[in-house]
Amino acid sequence: MNITSEIEKKLWAAAKVTRIFDIAGFPFAGHAELKAAVASGEAQLGIEFAAARELVRISKSASASALILALTWVTPALAIGSVVVAFVTGNWWALCGVVSSFLGQILANPYNPAKSLWKILVAAALLHLAVAGSIVQGVTWASFSFAVSAITLRIVNRLAWRWAHDAVLASEAFAAHLFRTRNLHIRDSSGKSHDANVDVQP
């Protein structure tokens, strides 16, 4: 974790409290109790992916932040690459990669109601590539763009979520900031979800 004391001061200021249990809706007596509940399996943490990605810059090293940034550029790079491949090979079907790269992002989005389809479609795209034996034959570039884009988004989200999860347990200030902004949801053993009962300013 890369959260300095200076960053923690800013996080406390943003959370507008000095202890996480001062936030209305927090279900435990303190941060230590939250950690114990998570460790024992009596509580689970739900963290919004967008917030987790945004906060990598303060919770991890500069290299980790650079990695996330680089991965987020994969889809635009695939879209641009589709145009390049089409002109270089003369195979205009490669332009389908512009659409399929963004479609991969859309279907792999964890908030998409059709997100369960992404694994099936990625498997089909990879099978298509294996059978074709090339990423630039016919519409194989479109399959390649779709699969890489979808997989990349899942990697970005899982990495950022894991790092945020670790930071929530390591830093009370980080946990308070996420909870106060309703980017941290705590589910207890009964299945009830606990969220901050406060007004969130835009």
N, CA, C and O of each residue as an XYZ file, in Angstrom:
808
protein
N       0.845     -1.193      0.000
C       0.000      0.000      0.000
C       0.881      1.244      0.000
O       1.969      1.255      0.575
N       0.384      2.296     -0.661
C       1.205      3.487     -0.841
C       0.534      4.732     -0.257
O       0.813      5.847     -0.699
N      -0.345      4.553      0.730
C      -1.077      5.688      1.291
C      -0.245      6.342      2.388
O      -0.016      5.755      3.445
N       0.197      7.554      2.124
C       1.026      8.279      3.083
C       0.140      8.970      4.126
O      -1.079      9.044      3.975
N       0.778      9.469      5.179
C       0.038     10.182      6.222
C      -0.607     11.444      5.674
O      -1.690     11.834      6.110
N       0.057     12.083      4.717
C      -0.495     13.288      4.099
C      -1.758     12.960      3.305
O      -2.749     13.689      3.356
N      -1.705     11.864      2.580
C      -2.883     11.427      1.812
C      -4.017     11.056      2.753
O      -5.179     11.358      2.480
N      -3.683     10.399      3.862
C      -4.714     10.029      4.827
C      -5.402     11.263      5.399
O      -6.612     11.247      5.623
N      -4.648     12.325      5.636
C      -5.252     13.572      6.123
C      -6.268     14.110      5.127
O      -7.338     14.579      5.515
N      -5.932     14.040      3.853
C      -6.833     14.517      2.807
C      -8.073     13.617      2.721
O      -9.184     14.101      2.504
N      -7.874     12.325      2.890
C      -8.999     11.396      2.847
C      -9.954     11.635      4.015
O     -11.172     11.595      3.845
N      -9.397     11.883      5.201
C     -10.238     12.196      6.365
C     -11.005     13.491      6.130
O     -12.179     13.600      6.483
N     -10.339     14.462      5.539
C     -11.004     15.734      5.272
C     -12.157     15.555      4.288
O     -13.221     16.155      4.439
N     -11.923     14.715      3.274
C     -12.970     14.451      2.287
C     -14.129     13.677      2.904
O     -15.287     13.875      2.537
N     -13.803     12.790      3.846
C     -14.839     11.988      4.508
C     -15.609     12.789      5.556
O     -16.695     12.390      5.977
N     -15.036     13.926      5.977
C     -15.659     14.832      6.943
C     -15.873     14.194      8.316
O     -16.794     14.565      9.044
N     -15.024     13.244      8.659
C     -15.055     12.612      9.981
C     -13.619     12.340     10.407
O     -12.683     12.514      9.626
N     -13.458     11.914     11.646
C     -12.122     11.533     12.123
C     -12.057     10.046     12.462
O     -10.976      9.515     12.716
N     -13.209      9.372     12.468
C     -13.284      7.928     12.664
C     -14.398      7.393     11.773
O     -15.431      8.040     11.601
N     -14.183      6.224     11.217
C     -15.150      5.694     10.268
C     -16.513      5.431     10.902
O     -17.538      5.524     10.226
N     -16.534      5.097     12.217
C     -17.825      4.803     12.846
C     -18.664      6.062     13.057
O     -19.826      5.977     13.453
N     -18.076      7.226     12.792
C     -18.841      8.471     12.873
C     -19.719      8.687     11.636
O     -20.569      9.577     11.620
N     -19.512      7.879     10.617
C     -20.321      7.984      9.399
C     -21.618      7.208      9.607
O     -21.594      6.009      9.885
N     -22.731      7.887      9.474
C     -24.029      7.247      9.674
C     -24.199      6.071      8.721
O     -23.972      6.189      7.517
N     -24.602      4.940      9.283
C     -24.803      3.744      8.471
C     -23.695      2.730      8.582
O     -23.850      1.588      8.148
N     -22.544      3.140      9.173
C     -21.448      2.184      9.327
C     -21.848      1.138     10.362
O     -22.208      1.501     11.482
N     -21.796     -0.141     10.024
C     -22.389     -1.185     10.873
C     -21.512     -1.739     11.994
O     -21.943     -2.631     12.725
N     -20.291     -1.228     12.142
C     -19.394     -1.769     13.163
C     -18.959     -0.681     14.143
O     -19.145      0.513     13.908
N     -18.377     -1.137     15.243
C     -17.932     -0.199     16.272
C     -16.649      0.522     15.881
O     -16.277      1.513     16.510
N     -15.975      0.033     14.850
C     -14.745      0.658     14.408
C     -14.119     -0.097     13.249
O     -14.652     -1.108     12.793
N     -12.980      0.402     12.775
C     -12.287     -0.190     11.642
C     -11.756     -1.580     11.973
O     -11.791     -2.478     11.132
N     -11.267     -1.757     13.191
C     -10.735     -3.060     13.594
C     -11.823     -4.133     13.533
O     -11.572     -5.267     13.127
N     -13.030     -3.756     13.942
C     -14.138     -4.705     13.901
C     -14.501     -5.057     12.464
O     -14.861     -6.197     12.170
N     -14.408     -4.079     11.573
C     -14.665     -4.345     10.157
C     -13.654     -5.351      9.622
O     -14.025     -6.314      8.952
N     -12.386     -5.130      9.915
C     -11.345     -6.044      9.443
C     -11.553     -7.450      9.987
O     -11.389     -8.430      9.261
N     -11.917     -7.551     11.270
C     -12.142     -8.856     11.883
C     -13.322     -9.561     11.233
O     -13.278    -10.770     11.010
N     -14.372     -8.818     10.931
C     -15.563     -9.405     10.312
C     -15.255     -9.913      8.907
O     -15.732    -10.975      8.508
N     -14.457     -9.152      8.160
C     -14.073     -9.580      6.813
C     -13.182    -10.815      6.890
O     -13.340    -11.751      6.107
N     -12.250    -10.814      7.835
C     -11.331    -11.941      7.992
C     -12.068    -13.219      8.369
O     -11.685    -14.308      7.942
N     -13.116    -13.089      9.161
C     -13.863    -14.268      9.609
C     -14.959    -14.681      8.634
O     -15.597    -15.718      8.815
N     -15.176    -13.875      7.605
C     -16.211    -14.174      6.629
C     -17.593    -13.704      7.028
O     -18.581    -14.024      6.367
N     -17.666    -12.937      8.122
C     -18.958    -12.431      8.575
C     -19.390    -11.176      7.833
O     -20.528    -10.726      7.967
N     -18.481    -10.617      7.054
C     -18.811     -9.437      6.251
C     -18.051     -9.515      4.931
O     -16.948    -10.058      4.857
N     -18.664     -8.961      3.900
C     -18.040     -8.885      2.585
C     -18.064     -7.436      2.113
O     -18.991     -6.684      2.413
N     -17.033     -7.063      1.375
C     -16.927     -5.699      0.892
C     -17.299     -5.616     -0.583
O     -16.809     -6.387     -1.408
N     -18.157     -4.685     -0.889
C     -18.476     -4.374     -2.273
C     -17.884     -3.018     -2.597
O     -18.189     -2.030     -1.929
N     -17.049     -2.962     -3.606
C     -16.367     -1.713     -3.953
C     -16.667     -1.379     -5.405
O     -16.508     -2.219     -6.291
N     -17.100     -0.155     -5.639
C     -17.401      0.270     -7.009
C     -16.117      0.284     -7.838
O     -15.102      0.844     -7.425
N     -16.180     -0.343     -9.016
C     -14.987     -0.492     -9.846
C     -14.411      0.854    -10.289
O     -13.194      1.038    -10.297
N     -15.279      1.784    -10.654
C     -14.787      3.081    -11.132
C     -13.983      3.791    -10.047
O     -12.928      4.364    -10.319
N     -14.489      3.748     -8.816
C     -13.776      4.379     -7.701
C     -12.467      3.654     -7.424
O     -11.451      4.286     -7.136
N     -12.492      2.333     -7.511
C     -11.276      1.554     -7.270
C     -10.200      1.915     -8.287
O      -9.032      2.075     -7.935
N     -10.601      2.041     -9.548
C      -9.620      2.416    -10.583
C      -9.078      3.810    -10.347
O      -7.878      4.046    -10.489
N      -9.951      4.730     -9.990
C      -9.543      6.118     -9.775
C      -8.564      6.243     -8.614
O      -7.644      7.059     -8.663
N      -8.758      5.439     -7.572
C      -7.954      5.576     -6.362
C      -6.665      4.754     -6.360
O      -5.916      4.769     -5.383
N      -6.411      4.041     -7.450
C      -5.141      3.320     -7.559
C      -3.978      4.300     -7.434
O      -2.925      3.956     -6.897
N      -4.170      5.511     -7.925
C      -3.099      6.521     -7.919
C      -2.654      6.890     -6.512
O      -1.528      7.348     -6.318
N      -3.542      6.692     -5.514
C      -3.130      7.023     -4.148
C      -2.922      5.787     -3.277
O      -2.270      5.861     -2.235
N      -3.476      4.654     -3.702
C      -3.360      3.455     -2.869
C      -2.182      2.569     -3.257
O      -1.753      1.719     -2.477
N      -1.657      2.774     -4.473
C      -0.563      1.929     -4.955
C       0.577      2.790     -5.480
O       0.543      4.017     -5.395
N       1.572      2.129     -6.015
C       2.755      2.815     -6.532
C       2.459      3.481     -7.872
O       1.422      3.236     -8.490
N       3.378      4.314     -8.302
C       3.237      4.985     -9.596
C       3.223      3.975    -10.736
O       2.529      4.170    -11.734
N       3.987      2.899    -10.589
C       4.017      1.877    -11.643
C       2.676      1.161    -11.753
O       2.242      0.821    -12.854
N       2.014      0.930    -10.613
C       0.697      0.289    -10.640
C      -0.312      1.207    -11.315
O      -1.143      0.757    -12.103
N      -0.236      2.484    -11.005
C      -1.122      3.464    -11.627
C      -0.870      3.536    -13.128
O      -1.809      3.645    -13.916
N       0.390      3.474    -13.519
C       0.746      3.507    -14.942
C       0.236      2.263    -15.660
O      -0.186      2.330    -16.814
N       0.278      1.129    -14.967
C      -0.223     -0.117    -15.548
C      -1.719     -0.018    -15.833
O      -2.177     -0.395    -16.912
N      -2.476      0.488    -14.863
C      -3.916      0.642    -15.053
C      -4.196      1.601    -16.208
O      -5.068      1.342    -17.038
N      -3.461      2.701    -16.258
C      -3.646      3.681    -17.337
C      -3.350      3.049    -18.693
O      -4.091      3.249    -19.655
N      -2.259      2.283    -18.761
C      -1.887      1.635    -20.018
C      -2.960      0.637    -20.460
O      -3.291      0.556    -21.643
N      -3.490     -0.106    -19.520
C      -4.516     -1.094    -19.854
C      -5.809     -0.437    -20.333
O      -6.521     -0.993    -21.169
N      -6.108      0.748    -19.801
C      -7.330      1.425    -20.235
C      -7.201      1.950    -21.668
O      -8.201      2.273    -22.309
N      -5.975      2.032    -22.160
C      -5.763      2.498    -23.526
C      -5.765      1.352    -24.542
O      -5.626      1.590    -25.741
N      -5.920      0.127    -24.074
C      -5.890     -1.021    -24.986
C      -7.032     -0.960    -25.996
O      -6.820     -1.177    -27.189
N      -8.245     -0.665    -25.520
C      -9.388     -0.639    -26.430
C      -9.258      0.440    -27.508
O      -9.448      0.133    -28.685
N      -8.939      1.699    -27.154
C      -8.720      2.696    -28.221
C      -7.600      2.292    -29.176
O      -7.675      2.556    -30.376
N      -6.555      1.648    -28.637
C      -5.444      1.212    -29.490
C      -5.903      0.141    -30.474
O      -5.467      0.122    -31.625
N      -6.780     -0.745    -30.023
C      -7.313     -1.781    -30.911
C      -8.174     -1.164    -32.007
O      -8.130     -1.600    -33.157
N      -8.956     -0.151    -31.649
C      -9.799      0.516    -32.640
C      -8.939      1.197    -33.708
O      -9.221      1.097    -34.902
N      -7.894      1.884    -33.263
C      -6.978      2.523    -34.208
C      -6.241      1.468    -35.020
O      -6.033      1.617    -36.225
N      -5.848      0.390    -34.328
C      -5.149     -0.696    -35.006
C      -5.990     -1.340    -36.091
O      -5.459     -1.828    -37.089
N      -7.312     -1.344    -35.897
C      -8.205     -1.927    -36.900
C      -8.103     -1.184    -38.219
O      -8.120     -1.795    -39.287
N      -7.999      0.133    -38.142
C      -7.860      0.950    -39.349
C      -6.513      0.679    -40.015
O      -6.424      0.552    -41.236
N      -5.468      0.593    -39.191
C      -4.127      0.330    -39.711
C      -4.067     -1.023    -40.396
O      -3.543     -1.140    -41.504
N      -4.605     -2.053    -39.734
C      -4.590     -3.404    -40.302
C      -5.354     -3.443    -41.619
O      -4.923     -4.093    -42.572
N      -6.496     -2.743    -41.674
C      -7.304     -2.734    -42.894
C      -6.523     -2.149    -44.070
O      -6.568     -2.686    -45.176
N      -5.809     -1.048    -43.830
C      -5.051     -0.414    -44.903
C      -3.808     -1.217    -45.280
O      -3.459     -1.319    -46.456
N      -3.146     -1.784    -44.278
C      -1.917     -2.546    -44.552
C      -2.202     -3.831    -45.306
O      -1.484     -4.178    -46.243
N      -3.254     -4.542    -44.898
C      -3.566     -5.847    -45.505
C      -4.521     -5.734    -46.684
O      -4.619     -6.654    -47.495
N      -5.224     -4.612    -46.783
C      -6.233     -4.481    -47.824
C      -7.492     -5.263    -47.504
O      -8.391     -5.377    -48.336
N      -7.551     -5.796    -46.307
C      -8.717     -6.575    -45.877
C      -9.618     -5.653    -45.059
O      -9.359     -5.402    -43.882
N     -10.673     -5.154    -45.690
C     -11.508     -4.144    -45.047
C     -12.394     -4.718    -43.951
O     -12.991     -3.973    -43.174
N     -12.478     -6.038    -43.890
C     -13.211     -6.650    -42.777
C     -12.554     -6.323    -41.435
O     -13.197     -6.375    -40.386
N     -11.284     -5.990    -41.486
C     -10.578     -5.647    -40.244
C     -11.186     -4.423    -39.573
O     -11.020     -4.231    -38.368
N     -11.891     -3.590    -40.342
C     -12.534     -2.410    -39.764
C     -13.625     -2.796    -38.764
O     -14.023     -1.983    -37.930
N     -14.104     -4.036    -38.851
C     -15.084     -4.510    -37.863
C     -14.490     -4.479    -36.456
O     -15.218     -4.457    -35.463
N     -13.150     -4.477    -36.386
C     -12.482     -4.433    -35.091
C     -12.740     -3.145    -34.338
O     -12.657     -3.114    -33.110
N     -13.056     -2.068    -35.071
C     -13.377     -0.791    -34.413
C     -14.605     -0.975    -33.531
O     -14.636     -0.541    -32.379
N     -15.618     -1.631    -34.098
C     -16.858     -1.865    -33.354
C     -16.679     -2.950    -32.304
O     -17.119     -2.797    -31.165
N     -16.026     -4.054    -32.691
C     -15.923     -5.192    -31.769
C     -15.070     -4.883    -30.547
O     -15.298     -5.446    -29.477
N     -14.083     -3.989    -30.695
C     -13.245     -3.655    -29.537
C     -14.068     -2.949    -28.464
O     -13.926     -3.231    -27.274
N     -14.936     -2.024    -28.897
C     -15.794     -1.331    -27.926
C     -16.928     -2.228    -27.443
O     -17.390     -2.095    -26.310
N     -17.378     -3.144    -28.305
C     -18.404     -4.096    -27.894
C     -17.870     -5.004    -26.786
O     -18.599     -5.365    -25.862
N     -16.604     -5.363    -26.889
C     -15.986     -6.179    -25.841
C     -16.016     -5.475    -24.506
O     -16.299     -6.093    -23.480
N     -15.724     -4.168    -24.509
C     -15.773     -3.370    -23.279
C     -17.184     -3.312    -22.714
O     -17.388     -3.432    -21.506
N     -18.162     -3.125    -23.609
C     -19.546     -3.002    -23.164
C     -20.042     -4.298    -22.534
O     -20.653     -4.277    -21.465
N     -19.782     -5.419    -23.188
C     -20.292     -6.696    -22.682
C     -19.558     -7.161    -21.430
O     -20.138     -7.857    -20.596
N     -18.285     -6.783    -21.289
C     -17.520     -7.194    -20.118
C     -17.730     -6.266    -18.930
O     -17.242     -6.535    -17.832
N     -18.457     -5.174    -19.150
C     -18.737     -4.235    -18.058
C     -19.556     -4.945    -16.976
O     -20.612     -5.501    -17.279
N     -19.093     -4.938    -15.723
C     -19.793     -5.673    -14.663
C     -21.193     -5.155    -14.374
O     -21.981     -5.838    -13.720
N     -21.517     -3.947    -14.855
C     -22.848     -3.383    -14.620
C     -23.803     -3.651    -15.783
O     -24.965     -3.249    -15.746
N     -23.309     -4.327    -16.804
C     -24.131     -4.659    -17.961
C     -25.035     -5.848    -17.629
O     -24.537     -6.882    -17.185
N     -26.346     -5.728    -17.831
C     -27.253     -6.854    -17.548
C     -26.898     -8.119    -18.338
O     -27.205     -9.231    -17.910
N     -26.245     -7.938    -19.497
C     -25.879     -9.086    -20.331
C     -24.441     -9.532    -20.095
O     -23.842    -10.189    -20.947
N     -23.889     -9.174    -18.936
C     -22.476     -9.465    -18.681
C     -22.160    -10.955    -18.669
O     -21.013    -11.342    -18.891
N     -23.171    -11.806    -18.412
C     -22.924    -13.244    -18.368
C     -22.554    -13.797    -19.745
O     -22.011    -14.897    -19.850
N     -22.847    -13.036    -20.793
C     -22.541    -13.492    -22.152
C     -21.072    -13.335    -22.513
O     -20.589    -13.991    -23.435
N     -20.355    -12.475    -21.797
C     -19.021    -12.105    -22.249
C     -18.065    -13.292    -22.285
O     -17.244    -13.395    -23.196
N     -18.162    -14.190    -21.304
C     -17.247    -15.345    -21.288
C     -17.505    -16.266    -22.469
O     -16.571    -16.787    -23.079
N     -18.782    -16.463    -22.787
C     -19.140    -17.328    -23.918
C     -18.632    -16.723    -25.224
O     -18.052    -17.419    -26.057
N     -18.853    -15.429    -25.391
C     -18.439    -14.759    -26.618
C     -16.920    -14.659    -26.741
O     -16.373    -14.780    -27.837
N     -16.247    -14.439    -25.622
C     -14.783    -14.414    -25.659
C     -14.241    -15.790    -26.024
O     -13.302    -15.902    -26.813
N     -14.830    -16.838    -25.453
C     -14.411    -18.207    -25.788
C     -14.623    -18.479    -27.277
O     -13.773    -19.086    -27.929
N     -15.762    -18.025    -27.814
C     -16.044    -18.217    -29.237
C     -15.039    -17.448    -30.096
O     -14.575    -17.946    -31.122
N     -14.707    -16.219    -29.660
C     -13.748    -15.404    -30.410
C     -12.365    -16.060    -30.412
O     -11.692    -16.086    -31.443
N     -11.944    -16.588    -29.268
C     -10.644    -17.255    -29.186
C     -10.621    -18.540    -30.005
O      -9.604    -18.881    -30.609
N     -11.750    -19.250    -30.022
C     -11.850    -20.461    -30.842
C     -11.749    -20.103    -32.320
O     -11.099    -20.804    -33.096
N     -12.397    -19.010    -32.701
C     -12.315    -18.533    -34.083
C     -10.876    -18.229    -34.473
O     -10.438    -18.568    -35.572
N     -10.144    -17.591    -33.569
C      -8.743    -17.279    -33.838
C      -7.901    -18.542    -33.965
O      -7.023    -18.632    -34.823
N      -8.177    -19.512    -33.106
C      -7.415    -20.765    -33.126
C      -7.639    -21.522    -34.431
O      -6.706    -22.078    -35.010
N      -8.876    -21.533    -34.878
C      -9.204    -22.249    -36.116
C      -8.597    -21.534    -37.326
O      -8.058    -22.168    -38.233
N      -8.698    -20.197    -37.322
C      -8.171    -19.420    -38.448
C      -6.649    -19.425    -38.476
O      -6.041    -19.389    -39.546
N      -6.039    -19.470    -37.304
C      -4.585    -19.495    -37.230
C      -3.918    -18.163    -37.496
O      -2.699    -18.098    -37.656
N      -4.706    -17.098    -37.547
C      -4.152    -15.767    -37.787
C      -5.109    -14.726    -37.243
O      -6.314    -14.961    -37.162
N      -4.570    -13.574    -36.868
C      -5.454    -12.520    -36.363
C      -5.840    -11.533    -37.453
O      -6.619    -10.615    -37.197
N      -5.309    -11.702    -38.677
C      -5.620    -10.746    -39.743
C      -6.225    -11.421    -40.972
O      -6.174    -10.864    -42.068
N      -6.793    -12.605    -40.803
C      -7.475    -13.269    -41.913
C      -8.982    -13.091    -41.753
O      -9.544    -13.390    -40.699
N      -9.631    -12.601    -42.810
C     -11.067    -12.421    -42.736
C     -11.461    -11.480    -41.611
O     -10.960    -10.360    -41.514
N     -12.361    -11.948    -40.769
C     -12.823    -11.104    -39.658
C     -12.144    -11.511    -38.348
O     -12.632    -11.183    -37.266
N     -11.033    -12.219    -38.447
C     -10.359    -12.656    -37.222
C      -9.828    -11.481    -36.401
O      -9.729    -11.568    -35.178
N      -9.488    -10.379    -37.080
C      -9.027     -9.215    -36.317
C     -10.148     -8.700    -35.416
O      -9.900     -8.261    -34.293
N     -11.375     -8.758    -35.914
C     -12.522     -8.332    -35.107
C     -12.677     -9.241    -33.889
O     -12.960     -8.767    -32.789
N     -12.493    -10.535    -34.086
C     -12.558    -11.471    -32.959
C     -11.449    -11.196    -31.956
O     -11.665    -11.214    -30.745
N     -10.253    -10.939    -32.489
C      -9.108    -10.632    -31.634
C      -9.365     -9.366    -30.825
O      -9.115     -9.333    -29.620
N      -9.864     -8.325    -31.490
C     -10.121     -7.057    -30.814
C     -11.177     -7.212    -29.728
O     -11.047     -6.654    -28.639
N     -12.218     -7.971    -30.031
C     -13.282     -8.195    -29.060
C     -12.742     -8.915    -27.826
O     -12.977     -8.484    -26.697
N     -12.016    -10.015    -28.045
C     -11.519    -10.825    -26.933
C     -10.531    -10.053    -26.063
O     -10.631    -10.071    -24.836
N      -9.586     -9.382    -26.693
C      -8.565     -8.643    -25.937
C      -9.192     -7.493    -25.155
O      -8.833     -7.254    -24.002
N     -10.121     -6.789    -25.775
C     -10.775     -5.661    -25.108
C     -11.556     -6.124    -23.882
O     -11.454     -5.526    -22.811
N     -12.337     -7.193    -24.044
C     -13.144     -7.708    -22.933
C     -12.259     -8.218    -21.799
O     -12.505     -7.923    -20.629
N     -11.243     -8.974    -22.150
C     -10.351     -9.540    -21.136
C      -9.596     -8.435    -20.404
O      -9.407     -8.504    -19.190
N      -9.166     -7.414    -21.148
C      -8.428     -6.307    -20.540
C      -9.270     -5.572    -19.507
O      -8.785     -5.236    -18.427
N     -10.542     -5.320    -19.844
C     -11.410     -4.627    -18.892
C     -11.569     -5.438    -17.617
O     -11.543     -4.886    -16.518
N     -11.732     -6.741    -17.760
C     -11.871     -7.588    -16.575
C     -10.601     -7.566    -15.731
O     -10.667     -7.551    -14.502
N      -9.460     -7.565    -16.383
C      -8.185     -7.518    -15.655
C      -8.056     -6.197    -14.894
O      -7.678     -6.179    -13.723
N      -8.373     -5.097    -15.572
C      -8.291     -3.774    -14.942
C      -9.190     -3.716    -13.712
O      -8.765     -3.285    -12.640
N     -10.429     -4.152    -13.875
C     -11.375     -4.100    -12.757
C     -10.949     -4.983    -11.599
O     -11.037     -4.572    -10.442
N     -10.492     -6.177    -11.892
C     -10.106     -7.093    -10.819
C      -8.860     -6.601    -10.085
O      -8.778     -6.696     -8.861
N      -7.900     -6.081    -10.829
C      -6.691     -5.542    -10.197
C      -7.043     -4.370     -9.285
O      -6.652     -4.334     -8.118
N      -7.789     -3.411     -9.839
C      -8.142     -2.211     -9.070
C      -8.990     -2.573     -7.861
O      -8.810     -2.010     -6.782
N      -9.912     -3.511     -8.039
C     -10.783     -3.922     -6.923
C      -9.958     -4.593     -5.821
O     -10.154     -4.310     -4.639
N      -9.053     -5.464     -6.199
C      -8.225     -6.167     -5.213
C      -7.366     -5.187     -4.435
O      -7.234     -5.296     -3.216
N      -6.784     -4.234     -5.138
C      -5.940     -3.239     -4.474
C      -6.776     -2.354     -3.549
O      -6.337     -2.017     -2.449
N      -7.973     -1.977     -3.989
C      -8.844     -1.157     -3.150
C      -9.303     -1.944     -1.926
O      -9.391     -1.397     -0.827
N      -9.591     -3.209     -2.116
C     -10.009     -4.080     -1.009
C      -8.914     -4.130      0.059
O      -9.182     -3.998      1.253
N      -7.683     -4.321     -0.397
C      -6.552     -4.370      0.531
C      -6.372     -3.029      1.237
O      -6.071     -2.990      2.430
N      -6.554     -1.936      0.508
C      -6.386     -0.599      1.081
C      -7.474     -0.292      2.104
O      -7.209      0.359      3.115
N      -8.693     -0.755      1.847
C      -9.792     -0.558      2.808
C      -9.458     -1.208      4.140
O      -9.727     -0.640      5.199
N      -8.875     -2.389      4.088
C      -8.532     -3.102      5.323
C      -7.280     -2.545      5.988
O      -7.104     -2.681      7.199
N      -6.416     -1.920      5.202
C      -5.162     -1.398      5.755
C      -5.271      0.035      6.260
O      -4.541      0.427      7.170
N      -6.168      0.816      5.684
C      -6.261      2.230      6.023
C      -7.693      2.612      6.381
O      -8.597      2.505      5.553
N      -7.891      3.052      7.605
C      -9.222      3.483      8.031
C      -9.663      4.721      7.254
O     -10.841      4.865      6.924
N      -8.723      5.607      6.964
C      -9.051      6.820      6.215
C      -9.547      6.477      4.814
O     -10.515      7.066      4.333
N      -8.888      5.531      4.165
C      -9.281      5.099      2.827
C     -10.673      4.477      2.874
O     -11.521      4.761      2.027
N     -10.897      3.629      3.868
C     -12.205      2.985      4.034
C     -13.283      4.027      4.290
O     -14.377      3.943      3.732
N     -12.980      5.004      5.129
C     -13.953      6.052      5.456
C     -14.307      6.865      4.219
O     -15.474      7.189      3.996
N     -13.305      7.192      3.418
C     -13.559      7.958      2.198
C     -14.472      7.190      1.251
O     -15.438      7.747      0.730
N     -14.170      5.917      1.026
C     -14.992      5.107      0.124
C     -16.409      4.927      0.666
O     -17.384      4.995     -0.083
N     -16.509      4.698      1.979
C     -17.837      4.485      2.572
C     -18.647      5.779      2.526
O     -19.836      5.757      2.210
N     -18.011      6.893      2.838
C     -18.697      8.183      2.861
C     -19.234      8.562      1.485
O     -20.294      9.179      1.378
N     -18.502      8.193      0.429
C     -18.915      8.511     -0.938
C     -19.775      7.410     -1.556
O     -20.086      7.446     -2.746
N     -20.150      6.441     -0.738
C     -21.006      5.316     -1.165
C     -20.378      4.480     -2.266
O     -21.067      3.929     -3.124
N     -19.072      4.400     -2.222
C     -18.346      3.520     -3.135
C     -17.903      2.242     -2.432
O     -17.312      1.354     -3.047
N     -18.195      2.158     -1.135
C     -17.931      0.957     -0.345
C     -19.254      0.495      0.252
O     -19.933      1.248      0.951
N     -19.607     -0.748     -0.034
C     -20.832     -1.338      0.493
C     -20.445     -2.543      1.341
O     -19.623     -3.360      0.925
N     -21.022     -2.651      2.499
C     -20.667     -3.722      3.426
C     -21.864     -4.659      3.582
O     -22.939     -4.241      4.012
N     -21.666     -5.919      3.232
C     -22.727     -6.908      3.352
C     -22.432     -7.810      4.545
O     -21.354     -8.399      4.633
N     -23.388     -7.918      5.459
C     -23.161     -8.741      6.646
C     -23.575    -10.187      6.384
O     -24.033    -10.520      5.291
N     -23.412    -11.042      7.392
C     -23.663    -12.474      7.221
C     -25.122    -12.798      6.932
O     -25.428    -13.875      6.418
N     -26.021    -11.879      7.256
C     -27.439    -12.104      6.973
C     -27.800    -11.723      5.543
O     -28.915    -11.974      5.085
N     -26.841    -11.113      4.841
C     -27.083    -10.691      3.472
C     -27.506     -9.244      3.343
O     -27.714     -8.753      2.233
N     -27.637     -8.554      4.468
C     -28.035     -7.148      4.427
C     -26.857     -6.275      4.023
O     -25.738     -6.454      4.504
N     -27.130     -5.325      3.130
C     -26.087     -4.416      2.669
C     -26.167     -3.100      3.437
O     -27.247     -2.537      3.614
N     -25.021     -2.623      3.887
C     -24.946     -1.378      4.655
C     -24.223     -0.324      3.834
O     -23.115     -0.550      3.349
N     -24.865      0.834      3.682
C     -24.291      1.951      2.950
C     -24.337      3.201      3.813
O     -25.109      3.277      4.769
N     -23.514      4.174      3.476
C     -23.485      5.416      4.239
C     -24.840      6.115      4.130
O     -25.391      6.269      3.040
N     -25.354      6.526      5.265
C     -26.630      7.227      5.302
C     -26.381      8.732      5.383
O     -26.721      9.403      6.358
N     -25.763      9.231      4.293
C     -25.392     10.640      4.249
C     -25.668     11.175      2.856
O     -25.814     10.420      1.895
N     -25.736     12.489      2.771
C     -25.874     13.130      1.461
C     -24.498     13.175      0.818
O     -23.528     13.620      1.431
N     -24.423     12.712     -0.421
C     -23.156     12.713     -1.147
C     -23.134     13.905     -2.082
O     -23.968     14.025     -2.979
N     -22.173     14.781     -1.861
C     -22.048     15.966     -2.710
C     -21.390     15.594     -4.026
O     -20.450     14.798     -4.032
N     -21.853     16.144     -5.142
C     -21.243     15.833     -6.450
C     -19.816     16.351     -6.539
O     -19.159     16.176     -7.565
